[in-house]
Amino acid sequence: MPPRKKKTRIFLYLKVFVPVIAITLIAAVGYTAYAVNAITKSNRSLLSIKDFPKKLPDNWGKVVSFTWKEVQISGASGALNGWVFIRGAGLPGIIITHGLGNSRADMMDLGYRLWERGYNVLVYDLRAHGESTNLVTTLGASEKKDLAAAVEFFKTFRIPSPKGGEVQLIDPNKIGLYGVNVGAYASLMVGGENDSVKAVVADMPYDSVREFAHLRARELFGLDNFITNGLLDIGLQINQGGFTTPAPFGARLPTIRARARAWRL
């Protein structure tokens, strides 16, 4: 009789704990899938892109004639649509990378103000934003590669010369980067690796892709603990084929500062 009681007790334990474990696993998988989808969804913005440049402020182009060209960049993540604001051949170039949920149209005014002060400017849509391709953002992992492609595109961009033929638009050794959150992260990463980049302005940067993903989870769901963050990390690894976390951008700042001494924006 005692062995039978023991078996009965084990059966009761299994009857209680197996459903609990199953429900816990289902909840964990469900949260991970939902969180990854919510965090990597860009909420694509097309603000004013179709109206550009029809609705420019009245004072645009009063300094000199405002000239611009629509371009398409072959990024690591597919086609990236953008505009080049042309000020003059041989002048420095600035690349503006917008933030999560925005588009190049949100950076129009800043781009113009920089153009007005004598810079050639490239503004473009991040992957999964504006008119660019791809459906999800990688919070900086692939956007870093896209920005690197944009730098190379801008360095070789050419315009017609008054003397005939074409000339290179920007001085390839004088490039500045400006970015907001995802754009700031990408700008700092690329700025620390590319010798052509002499200065970086980072608006609301973060230290790693993982850090920003956790921040987004806290903003969206109010969750910030080792369990939910761990599930999110696993989900992102699976969803994006292994997102990378490069060295913290702080380690790259001395290199950027050293270059900026030679050329100040």
C-alpha positions as CSV (number, residue, x, y, z in Angstrom):
1,M,0.0,0.0,0.0
2,P,2.7,2.6,0.8
3,P,4.3,2.4,-2.7
4,R,0.8,2.9,-4.2
5,K,0.4,6.1,-2.2
6,K,3.8,7.3,-3.4
7,K,2.8,6.7,-7.0
8,T,-0.5,8.5,-6.5
9,R,1.4,11.5,-5.0
10,I,3.8,11.7,-8.0
11,F,0.8,11.5,-10.3
12,L,-0.9,14.4,-8.5
13,Y,2.3,16.4,-8.7
14,L,2.6,15.8,-12.4
15,K,-1.1,16.6,-12.9
16,V,-0.5,20.0,-11.3
17,F,3.0,21.0,-12.5
18,V,2.9,19.8,-16.1
19,P,0.0,22.2,-17.0
20,V,1.7,25.0,-15.1
21,I,5.0,24.4,-17.0
22,A,3.1,24.2,-20.4
23,I,1.2,27.4,-19.7
24,T,4.4,29.1,-18.6
25,L,6.2,28.0,-21.8
26,I,3.3,29.2,-24.0
27,A,3.2,32.5,-22.2
28,A,7.0,32.9,-22.7
29,V,6.8,32.1,-26.4
30,G,3.8,34.3,-26.9
31,Y,5.4,37.3,-25.1
32,T,8.6,36.8,-27.1
33,A,6.9,36.7,-30.4
34,Y,4.7,39.7,-29.6
35,A,7.5,41.8,-28.2
36,V,9.9,41.1,-31.1
37,N,7.2,42.1,-33.6
38,A,6.3,45.3,-31.7
39,I,9.9,46.4,-31.2
40,T,11.1,45.8,-34.7
41,K,8.0,47.3,-36.3
42,S,8.9,50.8,-37.5
43,N,5.4,52.3,-37.8
44,R,6.5,53.5,-41.2
45,S,6.1,57.3,-41.7
46,L,5.6,58.9,-45.1
47,L,5.2,62.4,-43.8
48,S,5.3,64.9,-46.6
49,I,7.6,62.8,-48.8
50,K,5.2,63.0,-51.8
51,D,4.9,66.8,-51.3
52,F,8.6,67.5,-51.4
53,P,9.7,70.0,-52.6
54,K,6.2,71.5,-53.4
55,K,5.7,72.7,-49.8
56,L,9.0,74.2,-49.0
57,P,9.1,77.2,-46.7
58,D,8.9,80.5,-48.5
59,N,12.5,81.5,-47.5
60,W,14.1,78.3,-48.9
61,G,16.4,79.1,-51.7
62,K,16.9,82.8,-51.1
63,V,20.6,82.4,-50.3
64,V,21.3,80.7,-53.6
65,S,19.1,78.6,-55.8
66,F,18.0,75.5,-53.9
67,T,19.0,72.4,-56.0
68,W,18.2,68.9,-55.0
69,K,18.1,65.4,-56.5
70,E,16.1,62.3,-55.6
71,V,18.4,59.3,-55.2
72,Q,18.3,55.6,-54.4
73,I,21.1,53.9,-52.4
74,S,21.9,50.2,-52.6
75,G,22.1,49.5,-48.9
76,A,22.9,46.2,-47.1
77,S,19.2,46.0,-46.4
78,G,17.9,46.8,-49.9
79,A,17.1,50.0,-51.6
80,L,17.2,53.2,-49.5
81,N,15.5,56.3,-51.0
82,G,16.8,59.7,-50.3
83,W,17.5,63.3,-51.4
84,V,20.8,65.1,-52.0
85,F,20.7,68.8,-51.3
86,I,23.4,70.2,-53.7
87,R,25.3,73.3,-52.6
88,G,28.4,73.0,-54.7
89,A,31.2,70.7,-55.9
90,G,34.1,70.2,-53.6
91,L,32.3,71.3,-50.4
92,P,32.0,69.1,-47.3
93,G,29.1,66.6,-47.1
94,I,26.7,65.8,-44.2
95,I,24.6,62.7,-44.0
96,I,21.5,62.9,-41.9
97,T,19.9,59.7,-40.5
98,H,16.5,60.0,-38.9
99,G,15.2,58.1,-35.9
100,L,12.8,55.2,-35.3
101,G,9.3,55.7,-36.7
102,N,10.3,58.8,-38.8
103,S,11.4,59.3,-42.4
104,R,13.8,61.6,-44.3
105,A,10.9,64.1,-44.6
106,D,11.2,64.7,-40.8
107,M,14.8,65.9,-41.3
108,M,14.0,68.3,-44.2
109,D,14.3,71.5,-42.2
110,L,17.6,70.5,-40.6
111,G,19.0,69.4,-44.0
112,Y,18.1,72.7,-45.5
113,R,19.6,74.7,-42.6
114,L,22.9,72.8,-43.1
115,W,22.7,73.3,-46.9
116,E,22.1,77.0,-46.3
117,R,25.3,77.2,-44.3
118,G,27.4,75.8,-47.1
119,Y,27.2,72.0,-47.0
120,N,26.0,69.3,-49.4
121,V,23.5,67.2,-47.6
122,L,22.2,63.6,-48.0
123,V,19.0,62.6,-46.2
124,Y,17.6,59.1,-46.6
125,D,15.0,56.7,-45.3
126,L,16.2,53.9,-43.0
127,R,15.2,50.4,-43.9
128,A,11.5,49.8,-43.1
129,H,10.9,53.6,-43.0
130,G,9.6,56.1,-45.5
131,E,9.9,54.7,-49.0
132,S,12.8,52.3,-48.3
133,T,12.4,48.6,-48.5
134,N,12.3,45.9,-45.8
135,L,9.5,45.4,-43.3
136,V,11.3,45.6,-40.0
137,T,14.0,47.5,-38.3
138,T,17.0,45.9,-36.6
139,L,17.5,48.8,-34.2
140,G,20.9,49.6,-35.6
141,A,22.5,46.3,-36.4
142,S,21.8,46.4,-40.2
143,E,21.2,50.2,-40.2
144,K,24.9,50.6,-39.4
145,K,25.8,48.8,-42.7
146,D,23.2,50.8,-44.6
147,L,24.8,54.1,-43.4
148,A,28.2,52.8,-44.4
149,A,26.8,52.2,-47.9
150,A,25.3,55.7,-47.9
151,V,28.8,57.2,-47.0
152,E,30.3,55.4,-50.0
153,F,27.5,56.5,-52.3
154,F,27.8,60.1,-51.2
155,K,31.6,60.1,-51.7
156,T,31.2,59.1,-55.3
157,F,28.1,61.1,-56.2
158,R,28.7,63.3,-59.2
159,I,27.0,66.4,-60.7
160,P,27.3,68.1,-64.1
161,S,30.2,70.5,-64.4
162,P,29.8,74.0,-66.0
163,K,32.9,73.1,-68.1
164,G,31.3,69.9,-69.4
165,G,31.3,66.4,-68.1
166,E,30.8,65.6,-64.4
167,V,32.6,66.4,-61.1
168,Q,32.5,64.8,-57.7
169,L,30.0,66.6,-55.5
170,I,31.6,66.4,-52.1
171,D,35.1,66.5,-50.6
172,P,35.4,62.7,-49.8
173,N,37.7,63.5,-46.9
174,K,35.2,65.9,-45.2
175,I,32.1,64.1,-44.2
176,G,30.0,64.6,-41.2
177,L,27.2,62.4,-39.8
178,Y,24.1,63.4,-37.9
179,G,21.7,60.9,-36.4
180,V,18.7,60.4,-34.1
181,N,18.5,57.3,-31.8
182,V,18.8,54.5,-34.4
183,G,20.5,57.0,-36.7
184,A,22.7,58.2,-33.8
185,Y,23.8,54.7,-33.0
186,A,24.6,54.0,-36.7
187,S,26.4,57.3,-37.1
188,L,28.7,56.6,-34.1
189,M,29.5,53.1,-35.2
190,V,30.3,54.2,-38.8
191,G,32.1,57.3,-37.6
192,G,34.4,55.2,-35.5
193,E,35.3,53.0,-38.4
194,N,35.4,55.2,-41.5
195,D,38.4,57.6,-41.9
196,S,36.3,59.8,-44.2
197,V,34.0,60.8,-41.3
198,K,35.5,63.7,-39.5
199,A,32.6,64.6,-37.1
200,V,29.5,63.0,-35.7
201,V,26.5,64.6,-34.0
202,A,24.5,62.0,-32.0
203,D,21.0,62.9,-30.8
204,M,19.6,60.4,-28.2
205,P,22.2,57.7,-28.8
206,Y,22.4,54.3,-27.0
207,D,25.2,52.0,-26.2
208,S,24.1,48.8,-27.9
209,V,21.3,47.3,-29.9
210,R,20.4,45.1,-26.9
211,E,20.2,48.2,-24.7
212,F,17.8,49.9,-27.1
213,A,15.7,46.8,-27.4
214,H,15.3,46.6,-23.6
215,L,14.5,50.3,-23.5
216,R,11.8,49.8,-26.1
217,A,10.3,47.0,-24.1
218,R,10.2,49.2,-21.1
219,E,8.4,51.9,-23.0
220,L,5.9,49.7,-24.7
221,F,5.1,47.1,-22.0
222,G,6.5,48.5,-18.8
223,L,8.7,45.4,-18.4
224,D,12.4,45.6,-17.5
225,N,13.7,42.4,-15.8
226,F,16.2,39.7,-16.5
227,I,13.5,37.2,-17.6
228,T,11.6,39.4,-20.1
229,N,14.9,40.9,-21.4
230,G,16.4,37.5,-21.8
231,L,13.4,36.3,-23.7
232,L,13.6,39.4,-25.9
233,D,17.3,38.7,-26.6
234,I,16.5,35.1,-27.7
235,G,13.7,36.3,-29.8
236,L,15.8,38.9,-31.6
237,Q,18.6,36.4,-32.2
238,I,16.1,34.0,-33.8
239,N,14.1,36.6,-35.7
240,Q,17.0,38.5,-37.2
241,G,19.5,35.7,-37.6
242,G,21.7,36.8,-34.8
243,F,21.8,40.6,-34.2
244,T,25.3,41.8,-33.4
245,T,26.3,44.0,-30.5
246,P,29.5,45.9,-31.6
247,A,31.9,47.5,-29.1
248,P,30.2,50.3,-27.1
249,F,30.3,53.6,-29.0
250,G,32.1,55.2,-26.1
251,A,35.2,53.3,-27.2
252,R,35.0,55.0,-30.6
253,L,34.7,58.6,-29.5
254,P,38.4,59.3,-29.2
255,T,38.9,58.4,-32.8
256,I,36.1,60.6,-33.9
257,R,37.3,63.5,-31.8
258,A,40.8,63.2,-33.2
259,R,39.5,63.5,-36.7
260,A,37.2,66.4,-35.8
261,R,40.2,68.5,-34.8
262,A,41.4,68.5,-38.4
263,W,38.0,69.6,-39.7
264,R,35.3,71.2,-37.7
265,L,31.7,71.3,-38.9
